[in-house]
Amino acid sequence: MKKVAVVFKSKYGSSEKYAKWIAEDAGAEVFKAGEIKVDKLEEYDTIVYCGGLYAGGILGFSLIKKNYDKLHDKKLIVVAVGATLKTGEAIEEVKAQNLTDEMKDRVQFFLLRGGLNYKKMNFIDRLLMFLLVKSVKLRKTEKLDEDSKALIATYGKVIDFTNRDAIAPIIHAINS
Ligand SMILES: Cc1cc2nc3c(=O)[nH]c(=O)nc-3n(C[C@H](O)[C@H](O)[C@H](O)COP(=O)(O)O)c2cc1C
């Protein structure tokens, strides 16, 4: 049996929920990014890193990036959890921002939809979202993409797009 570790970093719970679903379906152990050392990760054959997307960056992903020389022979699966509706295009943008060229060839990458919870959001995140929505609203309506329209429509609300079925390709990647 291959040993699988799922490591996550989550601010508002979406990535944690996905990490736990993945671990359950894959029979894996699950760890918080801040609570596991790379020496421990070296014991696993497959590592799934699951983190929330903030301004295009995957939360806590430096753990993997900084230690890639020790982990590059493992099966590495990266799961970014964001609010974006974009698929192919967004995946390429997130990969470009987060993965090194070496990683791009070796890592399997997935983008899942999380949510936005203005009730739980801390002051800084709420302020950033306010400024973002304000700047988006200044643009002409016909120039807004789907993400921008959704951002305005959901501003201040609690929305949750997490979906257990969405992990199926990740479970497939772990098992194949
Ligand atoms: C300040 C801020 C910045 C964000 N930036 C992005 C982003 O660049 N791309 C995206 O798809 N989602 C973005 N989001 C949405 C989060 O990725 C989404 O809420 C996700 O579910 C967070 O996962 P977590 O709860 O596990 O931290 C942002 C949210 C906040 C509050």
The ligand as an ORCA input file, in Angstrom:
! r2SCAN-3c Opt
* xyz 0 1
  C      -8.488     38.666      0.329
  C      -8.927     37.527     -0.534
  C      -8.261     37.261     -1.728
  C      -8.670     36.192     -2.557
  N      -8.018     35.969     -3.736
  C      -8.464     34.980     -4.564
  C      -7.831     34.730     -5.816
  O      -6.831     35.342     -6.185
  N      -8.349     33.768     -6.622
  C      -9.448     33.044     -6.253
  O      -9.889     32.189     -7.018
  N     -10.036     33.221     -5.046
  C      -9.569     34.169     -4.198
  N     -10.167     34.369     -2.981
  C     -11.229     33.457     -2.543
  C     -10.671     32.332     -1.674
  O      -9.697     31.612     -2.385
  C     -11.816     31.398     -1.274
  O     -12.543     32.069     -0.282
  C     -11.357     30.035     -0.787
  O     -12.506     29.264     -0.537
  C     -10.504     30.160      0.455
  O     -10.117     28.888      0.920
  P      -9.886     28.650      2.475
  O     -11.219     28.895      3.159
  O      -9.486     27.232      2.564
  O      -8.818     29.585      2.935
  C      -9.770     35.387     -2.144
  C     -10.421     35.656     -0.924
  C     -10.004     36.697     -0.125
  C     -10.729     36.953      1.181
*
